[in-house]
Amino acid sequence: MVRVISAQWKTMLVLGLGLFLGTISGVRAGEVPQIVRRAIAKRLPGATITEVREDLWHGREVTEVEVTSREGGDYEVIISPGGDILSVEKEKGLPWIGGELSLGLGLAVEQDIYRGVDTEYQPALFFMYENGPLEIQATSGIEARFAFYRTERFSAGVIGAIAPEEGYDRDDSDFLKGMDELDPLYWAGLGMEGEYAGWEVGLKILQDISGEHDGQQVELSLGYPWTAAGFEWHPELHLTWMSEKTIDYLYGVSAVEMRPNRLAYSPGSSFAIGAQLMAQRPVFGDVTIVGIFGIDMFGSDITDSPLVDEDYAIHGVLGVMYTF
């Protein structure tokens, strides 16, 4: 089993790092479009471009560029497809702490794979905070990332995450009664993000630091955002490998937990493959409507568990978001 786990670790890492090497080399070759560079150099001579992305501005498809001036001020510049500067705003940020905060409220739906658990509908609170190299986002859990290396198209940083609802809740199903209660998980690790020719690649390598199972998790993602019909569309595919300890914690059944209709089960490491589509559109001022739909398929070491009676899980959120 140790040899199998090591081989799967190597497969995920080689695949992920291979994609990143291709992304980084592509970034060096492509760089930021010259039309954007010329527009920034003309309006803000000597400024450093820190981020470039396609966006919507008053219903128009534009390029949003974040720059730092020679004097150290941070600016958001909106540039038309023809290279005209439509807006230049100094980023004021929140009082005292700076940065940009987005708060959202919506309705979430989730169909889990655990046996006897009904589809759940519940209110959802979510937020995102960005301040230079620091990003914090929260949906069902909280993830914080600090980038220690950033270029226009690539970043690498450290990650810390809290997952208070990962796994089953034994109160959600009669079949799960008698199972050990799962406590919140704490993860720490490294993350990398790259962008080239519109494609976005992400890699996360995480280690459980809560002491609940001491397992690992590696996630590789690939997305291609675009704008159309007044919406920002962000489809994404992701592949997640979870170690034997992680899978056993979430889907295993110990000798103490076994029942006549719930046999003991000790799984190995496994994978999950998923797809997600996020769409958002500004409606007025700083208010944006947001919709997310995702589906995940699971490997046999997960679906063979007596705790599981589905091969896939779905989740979705529809809500509104306000950006300060």
C-alpha positions in Angstrom: 0.0 0.0 0.0 2.9 2.4 0.7 4.2 1.8 -2.8 0.8 2.4 -4.3 0.3 5.7 -2.4 3.8 6.9 -3.4 3.1 6.1 -7.0 -0.2 8.1 -6.9 1.6 11.0 -5.2 4.2 11.0 -7.9 1.6 10.8 -10.7 -0.4 13.8 -9.3 2.8 15.9 -8.7 4.4 15.1 -12.0 1.1 15.9 -13.8 0.6 19.1 -11.9 4.1 20.4 -12.1 4.2 19.5 -15.8 1.2 21.7 -16.4 2.8 24.5 -14.4 6.1 24.3 -16.2 4.2 24.6 -19.5 2.2 27.5 -18.1 5.2 29.4 -16.8 7.1 29.0 -20.1 4.0 30.1 -21.9 3.8 33.2 -19.8 7.3 34.2 -20.5 6.7 33.8 -24.2 3.3 35.5 -24.4 3.5 38.1 -21.6 0.8 40.8 -21.3 -0.6 42.0 -24.6 1.3 44.9 -26.1 -1.8 47.0 -26.5 -2.3 46.8 -22.7 1.3 47.6 -22.0 1.2 50.7 -24.2 -2.0 52.0 -22.6 -0.6 51.6 -19.1 2.8 53.1 -20.0 1.1 56.1 -21.5 -1.3 56.8 -18.6 1.0 55.6 -15.7 4.6 55.7 -16.8 6.8 53.4 -14.8 3.9 51.5 -13.3 4.2 47.7 -12.6 1.4 45.5 -13.8 0.4 43.1 -11.1 -2.8 41.4 -12.6 -4.6 41.3 -15.9 -8.0 39.7 -16.5 -11.0 39.9 -18.8 -14.0 41.4 -17.2 -17.4 43.2 -17.7 -17.7 47.0 -17.2 -21.1 48.6 -17.7 -22.1 45.7 -19.8 -19.0 45.9 -22.0 -16.3 43.3 -22.4 -13.0 44.9 -21.2 -9.6 44.2 -19.8 -9.1 45.0 -16.1 -5.6 45.7 -15.1 -4.3 46.2 -11.6 -1.1 48.2 -11.4 1.3 49.7 -8.8 2.6 53.2 -9.7 6.2 54.3 -9.2 5.0 56.1 -6.1 3.6 52.9 -4.6 -0.1 53.6 -5.2 -2.4 50.8 -6.4 -4.7 51.5 -9.3 -7.4 49.6 -11.2 -7.4 50.4 -15.0 -10.2 49.5 -17.4 -9.1 49.2 -21.0 -11.3 48.6 -24.1 -10.5 45.9 -26.7 -9.2 48.7 -28.9 -6.7 49.9 -26.2 -8.6 52.9 -25.0 -8.5 53.6 -21.2 -12.0 53.8 -20.0 -11.4 54.3 -16.3 -8.5 54.7 -13.8 -9.4 54.4 -10.1 -7.1 54.4 -7.2 -7.9 51.5 -5.0 -8.9 52.9 -1.6 -9.8 49.7 0.1 -11.6 49.2 3.4 -11.0 51.7 6.2 -8.0 50.9 8.4 -7.2 47.5 6.8 -7.5 48.2 3.1 -8.3 45.5 0.5 -11.5 44.6 -1.2 -14.4 42.7 0.5 -17.3 40.9 -1.2 -20.2 39.6 0.9 -22.8 37.3 -0.5 -26.1 35.7 0.6 -27.9 32.9 -1.3 -29.7 29.6 -1.3 -27.6 26.5 -1.5 -28.6 23.0 -2.6 -26.5 19.8 -2.0 -27.0 16.2 -2.8 -24.4 14.2 -0.9 -23.3 10.6 -1.5 -23.8 9.3 2.1 -26.4 6.7 2.5 -29.8 7.9 3.7 -28.9 11.6 3.5 -31.6 13.7 1.8 -30.9 16.6 -0.6 -30.4 19.7 1.6 -31.6 23.2 0.9 -30.3 25.9 3.2 -29.3 29.6 3.3 -25.7 30.2 2.3 -23.3 33.0 3.4 -20.1 33.5 1.6 -17.4 36.2 1.3 -14.1 37.0 -0.3 -11.4 39.4 0.9 -8.4 40.4 -1.2 -5.5 42.6 -0.2 -2.4 42.3 -2.3 -0.9 38.9 -1.7 -3.5 37.9 0.8 -6.8 36.2 -0.2 -9.5 34.8 2.2 -12.6 33.1 1.0 -15.4 31.3 2.7 -18.3 29.2 1.6 -18.8 25.9 3.4 -15.3 26.4 4.9 -12.7 29.0 5.1 -9.5 29.1 3.1 -6.7 31.7 3.4 -3.8 32.1 1.0 -0.7 34.3 1.1 1.3 34.5 -2.1 5.1 34.8 -1.5 5.8 34.9 -5.2 3.7 36.8 -7.8 4.1 37.7 -11.5 1.6 38.9 -14.0 0.5 35.4 -14.8 1.8 33.1 -12.0 1.7 33.0 -8.2 2.8 30.6 -5.5 1.9 30.8 -1.9 1.0 29.1 1.4 -2.5 27.9 2.2 -4.4 27.4 5.5 -8.0 26.0 5.5 -10.7 25.1 7.9 -13.3 22.5 6.9 -16.0 22.4 9.6 -18.5 20.3 7.6 -16.3 17.9 5.6 -17.6 14.3 5.7 -20.8 12.9 7.1 -23.0 14.2 9.9 -24.3 11.2 11.8 -27.5 13.0 12.7 -28.5 13.4 9.0 -29.3 9.7 8.6 -30.5 6.7 10.7 -28.0 4.6 8.8 -25.1 6.8 10.1 -26.1 6.6 13.8 -23.3 4.9 15.8 -20.6 6.3 13.7 -17.8 8.4 15.3 -18.5 12.1 15.2 -16.3 13.9 12.7 -14.6 17.1 14.0 -13.6 20.1 11.9 -10.5 19.6 9.8 -7.6 22.0 9.5 -5.4 21.9 6.4 -2.1 23.6 5.6 0.0 23.4 2.4 1.1 25.1 -0.8 -0.8 26.4 -3.8 0.2 27.6 -7.2 -1.9 29.4 -9.9 -0.9 30.1 -13.5 -2.7 31.7 -16.5 -1.8 31.5 -20.2 -3.9 32.2 -23.3 -7.0 32.5 -21.2 -6.6 29.1 -19.4 -6.2 29.0 -15.6 -4.3 26.2 -13.9 -4.3 25.6 -10.2 -2.4 23.1 -7.9 -2.9 22.6 -4.2 -1.0 20.3 -1.9 -2.5 20.0 1.5 -1.7 18.2 4.8 -4.1 17.6 7.7 -2.8 19.5 10.7 -5.8 18.9 13.0 -4.6 15.5 14.1 -7.9 13.9 13.1 -6.4 11.7 10.4 -3.0 13.2 9.4 -3.8 12.5 5.7 -3.0 14.4 2.5 -4.9 15.9 -0.4 -3.7 17.1 -3.8 -6.0 19.1 -6.1 -5.4 20.0 -9.8 -7.8 22.4 -11.5 -8.2 23.7 -15.0 -10.5 26.6 -16.0 -11.3 28.9 -18.9 -13.2 32.1 -17.9 -14.9 34.2 -20.5 -17.6 36.9 -20.9 -20.8 36.6 -23.0 -24.3 37.9 -22.9 -23.5 40.3 -20.1 -22.3 37.4 -17.8 -18.9 36.3 -16.6 -18.6 32.5 -17.1 -16.1 30.4 -15.3 -16.2 26.7 -16.0 -13.6 24.5 -14.2 -12.5 20.9 -14.1 -10.7 19.5 -11.1 -9.1 16.3 -10.1 -8.5 15.5 -6.4 -6.4 12.7 -5.0 -6.9 11.8 -1.3 -4.6 9.6 0.7 -5.6 6.4 2.4 -5.8 8.1 5.9 -8.1 10.8 4.4 -10.4 8.4 2.7 -10.6 6.1 5.8 -11.5 9.0 8.0 -14.4 10.1 5.7 -15.6 6.7 4.4 -14.1 3.9 6.5 -16.0 1.8 9.1 -14.1 0.6 12.1 -14.8 -2.6 14.0 -16.4 -0.6 16.8 -18.7 1.2 14.3 -19.8 -1.9 12.4 -23.4 -3.2 12.5 -25.2 -6.1 10.9 -26.1 -3.8 8.0 -22.9 -1.9 8.1 -19.8 -4.0 7.7 -16.3 -2.9 8.7 -14.5 -1.2 5.8 -10.9 -0.1 5.3 -10.4 1.8 2.0 -7.3 2.8 0.2 -6.4 6.2 -1.4 -8.8 7.4 -4.1 -9.7 10.1 -6.5 -12.6 12.5 -7.2 -13.2 14.1 -10.6 -15.5 17.2 -10.7 -16.8 20.0 -12.9 -18.2 23.3 -11.9 -19.7 26.3 -13.6 -19.9 29.8 -12.0 -21.7 32.6 -13.6 -22.0 36.2 -12.4 -23.4 39.5 -13.6 -23.4 43.0 -12.2 -27.0 44.2 -11.8 -26.5 47.7 -10.3 -23.7 49.6 -8.5 -21.6 47.1 -6.6 -24.3 44.4 -6.5 -23.7 41.2 -8.5 -25.9 38.1 -9.0 -24.0 34.8 -8.7 -24.8 31.2 -9.6 -22.7 28.1 -9.1 -23.4 24.5 -10.1 -21.1 21.6 -9.7 -20.9 17.8 -9.9 -18.3 15.3 -8.6 -17.7 11.7 -9.4 -15.8 9.4 -7.1 -13.3 6.5 -7.2 -14.2 2.9 -6.3 -12.6 3.1 -2.8 -15.1 5.7 -2.0 -18.2 4.4 -3.7 -17.6 0.8 -2.4 -18.0 2.1 1.2 -21.1 0.9 3.0 -21.6 4.5 4.0 -22.2 5.5 0.4 -25.1 4.9 -1.9 -24.4 7.3 -4.8 -21.7 7.5 -7.4 -21.8 11.3 -7.7 -22.7 14.4 -5.7 -24.1 17.7 -6.8 -24.1 21.2 -5.3 -25.3 24.6 -6.3 -25.8 28.2 -5.0 -27.8 31.1 -6.3 -27.4 34.4 -4.6 -26.4 38.1 -4.6 -23.0 39.6 -3.7 -22.0 43.2 -2.7 -18.5 44.4 -3.1 -17.1 47.1 -0.8 
